[in-house]
Amino acid sequence: MLNCLAVGLGGFVGSVCRYLMGLLPLGRDWAFPIRTFAINLFGAFVIGAITALAVKRADLDPRLVLFLKAGVCGGFTTFSSFALETGDLLQGGHPAAALLYALASLTLGVLAVFAGAALVR
């Protein structure tokens, strides 16, 4: 039950941070969903760093790791927004932007995980 509470509290923190980042004044007329892209890349970097830190430091409280990984990072990043925005780009007649967004999100997201882990190592 305490694990669920840790994840839930972390999800609250992550979701609020995601909402606040979504309020940043960036160009709204872009055909590319830059906010979600940046949020997901940053979240991938952070979860990579947290995972590497948890491996490096066995003394970390497992609930803290759950709070940070499943909670904060899970609430902060969002696959559903990524999927919706990719679909919106396709429906809006921007197939090249949709393809760029999907490929860049996947490729750079995975690289961000490795970069976060490398930073901790």
C-alpha positions in Angstrom: 0.0 0.0 0.0 2.9 2.4 0.7 4.3 1.7 -2.7 1.0 2.8 -4.3 1.0 5.9 -2.2 4.6 6.7 -3.3 3.7 6.3 -7.0 0.5 8.3 -6.6 2.2 11.2 -4.8 5.0 11.2 -7.4 2.4 11.1 -10.2 0.8 14.2 -8.7 4.1 16.0 -8.7 4.9 14.9 -12.2 1.5 15.8 -13.6 1.6 19.3 -12.1 5.1 19.9 -13.4 3.9 18.8 -16.9 0.9 21.1 -16.7 3.2 24.0 -15.7 5.7 23.3 -18.4 2.8 23.3 -20.9 2.1 26.9 -19.9 5.6 28.1 -21.0 5.1 30.8 -23.6 6.4 29.2 -26.8 5.2 29.8 -30.3 1.7 28.4 -30.5 1.5 28.5 -34.3 4.2 25.8 -34.8 3.2 22.7 -36.7 5.4 20.7 -34.3 4.4 19.9 -30.7 7.5 21.2 -29.1 6.3 21.2 -25.5 5.4 17.5 -25.4 8.5 16.7 -27.4 10.7 18.6 -24.8 8.8 17.2 -21.8 9.2 13.6 -23.0 12.9 14.0 -23.8 13.6 15.6 -20.5 11.6 12.9 -18.7 13.5 10.2 -20.6 16.8 11.8 -19.5 15.7 12.0 -15.9 14.4 8.4 -15.8 17.7 7.2 -17.2 19.6 9.1 -14.6 17.3 7.8 -11.8 17.7 4.2 -13.0 21.5 4.4 -13.2 21.6 6.1 -9.7 19.4 3.3 -8.3 21.8 0.7 -9.7 24.9 2.6 -8.5 23.5 3.2 -5.0 21.9 0.1 -3.6 21.2 2.0 -0.4 18.5 4.2 -2.1 15.1 3.6 -0.6 13.1 1.5 -3.2 10.0 3.7 -2.5 11.9 6.8 -3.4 12.9 5.1 -6.7 9.2 4.2 -7.3 8.2 7.8 -6.4 10.6 9.2 -8.9 10.4 6.7 -11.8 6.8 5.4 -11.9 5.4 8.5 -10.1 7.1 11.7 -11.1 8.5 10.6 -14.5 5.3 8.6 -15.3 3.1 11.6 -14.5 5.4 14.1 -16.2 5.9 12.3 -19.6 2.9 11.4 -21.7 2.5 8.9 -24.4 -1.1 9.8 -24.9 -0.3 13.4 -25.8 2.4 12.2 -28.1 0.0 9.9 -29.9 -2.8 12.5 -30.1 -0.4 15.2 -31.5 1.0 12.8 -34.1 -2.5 12.0 -35.2 -3.4 15.7 -35.3 -0.4 16.4 -37.5 -1.5 13.7 -39.9 -5.1 14.8 -40.0 -4.0 18.4 -40.4 -2.1 17.6 -43.5 1.4 17.6 -42.1 2.6 14.1 -42.7 6.3 15.1 -42.8 6.0 16.8 -39.4 4.2 13.8 -38.0 6.9 11.4 -39.2 9.7 13.7 -37.9 8.0 14.1 -34.5 7.4 10.3 -34.2 10.9 9.3 -35.3 12.7 12.1 -33.3 10.7 11.4 -30.2 11.6 7.7 -30.3 15.2 8.1 -31.3 16.1 11.0 -29.1 14.0 9.7 -26.2 16.0 6.5 -26.1 19.3 8.5 -26.5 18.1 10.7 -23.6 17.7 7.7 -21.3 21.3 6.6 -22.1 22.5 10.2 -21.7 20.9 10.4 -18.2 22.3 7.1 -17.2 25.8 8.1 -18.5 25.7 11.3 -16.5 25.2 9.4 -13.3 27.9 6.8 -14.1 
